[in-house]
Amino acid sequence: MPDVLKSVLVPIHREGWPFIGIFLAVTIVLGWLWTPLLVPGGILTAWCTYFFRNPDRVTPTAGGLIVSPADGVVQMIEAAPPPAELEMGPAPLTRVSVFMNVFNVHVNRIPTDGTITGLSYRPGKFLNASLDKASIDNERQSVRMTTAQGHDIAFVQIAGLVARRILCTLKTHQAVRAGERFGMIRFGSRVDVYLPDGVAPRVCVGQLCVAGETVLADLTAGGIPAAQGAVR
């Protein structure tokens, strides 16, 4: 029973409490005006609480692993230059895009051990985050870091169709560890990870990822081909 309660009663991110309070207050007012409105109001309040859940994760600690910074589905894996504002050059790198829908946990996590070397916020549009052009056109928070093994990688929080706030608590020169929380995006969005040149992804398109747990790539596994998947 304690394990069941622990899996259901997960912590709530502090960003969520004002929204939960608003949803609850509106539900009470609607119920006072017309009692049957308590039902849809209660459902929406429960969803809001569920959206802001902030569970613990078990992160693999082996050196050189890059873990998913977000819960969700691997939407795309393709070659693309990292955001120009990070000054990592124009050469295309393998980009792994993890799309979060409104039912995923939206707390984002550091993909690997290292040091933050660059941060850049760019305002933009709010296109559907599953579209390829969202990486260029949408509002985003870009992060550059040097891994413990000396590789440069980038990860980018991208706002989506209904996302209207990107939260990132990182600072330049900050030392970070894989799996640590660093921010969130509200209400449906995407996180891109740009792998170092020559590093193959260990996930495939359509695969479900768990932030802080699913291994996207292994910096120490040179020469291993990209992962392949099949629906079964």
N, C-alpha and C positions, 0 to 999 in steps of 0.2 A: 504493500500500500504506500509506504513512503516514496518508493521509486516512481509509482504512478503519479502521485501528487507533485513530485519534483518535475516530471515531464510536462505536466499541465500548468502548474503555477510557476512559470518561468519569470525571471525579473523583467521589468519594463524599463525601457530606455527613458532617461529623464526628459528628453525632448518630447516624449509622448504625453506626459501628464497634462499639460495645458489643453491639448486636443481632446483627450479623454474627458476632461472636465467640461469642455464646451459641448461635446456630444451628449454627455449626461445631463447637463443643464437644459439643453434644447429638448431632450426626451421628456424631462419632467414638465417643462412648460407645455409641450404638445399633449402630454397625458392629462394635464390639468384642463386643457381646452376640450379634448375629446379622448376619453379613456382608451379606445382601440389603437390610438397612435402610439401607445406605450410599446406595443409589440415591434413595429418597424424601428422605432427609436432605440429600443433595447438591443435589437440585432445589430444596428449600425454602431452603437456604443461598444458592443462586444467585438465587432470587427476592428474598430479603431484600437482597442486594447490589444487585440491579437497582432495587429500590424506592427506595433511598437515593442513587441517582445524582444528580449535581449539575452538569449540563452548562452551558457558557457559552451565552449567547444574544446575538443581534444586535438591539439595541433601536433603533428609529427615533428620531432626536434632534430632529426638528422640534418647535417649541414648540406647546403646546396639545393634543398627542395624549395620550389615555389608553389605555394598553396593558393587556392582560390580566394580572392578578396571579397567575394559575394556569394550568397545563395542564389540559385537559379539554374537556367539552362544555357549550355554553350551554344550561342546563337550563330557565331561565325568564327572561323579560323582562317586568316588570310594574311598576305603580306601587305604592309602599309607603313608609311613613314610615321614616326611618333610625332606628337603635336610640336609644331615649329617653336612654340614658346619655351619648350624645354631645352632647346639648343642641343639636340642629340644628332643632328645631321639629317640629310634628306634620304638616306638609304632606307629602303623598306625593311622592316623587321616583322617577325611573325606576331600577329595580334590575335589574342584570344579574347572574345567578347562574351561576357556572362550577362544574360538578361534576367532581370528581377521583375516578376509580376506583383500585383498588389497583395498576394497572399504569402510571398516569401518574407523571410527575415531580412530587414533592410539595413542592419548594422554591418558596416564594412570593416575588413580586417587587413592587416599588413601581410603581404604575400611572402616575405622572407626576411631573414636577419640582415641588418645593414644600417646605413645612415642616409637620412633624407638630404639630398643635395640640391633640390629645386622644387619650387611650388609656383603654380600660376593658375589664377582664376580667370575664366573668360566668359562673359555674358553671351547669350545667344538665343536661338530659337528653342521651341519645345516640341519638336517632331517626335513621332513614335520612335522610342529608343531601339526598336528592333530593326530599324532601317540603317543601311550602311552609312548614308550621309549624315546620320546623327553624330558620328564621330567628329565631323568637321563643323556642322552647322549649329549643333545644340549647345546650350550652356554647359560648361564643364569645369571641373577642378582637376588639373594635371599635376602629377607628382613624379619626380625623378629621384631615384635612389641608387646608391652604390651598395652592392651586396657584400656580405662578409667575405666572399671569394674574389671581390674586385670587379665584378660585372656591373655594368649600368643597365638598369631596367626602368620602365615607366609603367604607371598605372593611372587610369583616368576615370573619375566619377562623371557620368554623363546624365544630365536631366532627361526626363522622358515626357510623354504626352501630358500626363497629369502631375508630374513632379515639379515642384516649385521652390524647392530649397535643397541645396547641397551643403552638408555640414562636414567640415574637415578640421580636425584639431591639431594637425601636424605643424611642426616648425622646422625651418631649415637648420641643418647640422644636428638634428635630433637623432639619437641612436634608437633603433626600434628592433623588435623581435617578431618573428613570424607568428601570426595569429592574434596579435594585439589589436584591440579595437582602435579605429582612428576616425570614424565618422559614420554618416548614413545619408541616404537620399530619400526624400519623402514621396511616396505614392507612385511607384513604378518607374524603373530606370535601368541603367546598365553600367557595368564597369569593364573597361578594356585593360588588358595587360599586354605590354610589349616585351617579348622575350629577347635575350641577347642573340646576336647573329650566330647561327649554327646550332641553336638549342631547339630541339623538337618538342612539341607539346605531347603530354601524356594523357590528354583527353581528346574526345572527338565531338563533332557537331551533334547536338541533340542530347548530350550527356547531362545528367543532373549534377550540380556541384553544391557542396556544403562549404560555406565560408570558414576558413581556418583549418579545414580538414582535407578536402579533396586536393590531391597533388596535380598541379597543372603542368609542371616540368621539373626536370632534375638537371641542375647545372653541372653535375659531375658525370653525367652519363653521355659523354660525347659519342657520336656515331650511331646512336640508337634511332631508328626511324620513327616517324610520327605514329601515334596510336591510331588504330583502326577500330571501327565499331560496327555492330550489326543489330538490328531490331529482332528480337526473338520472343 
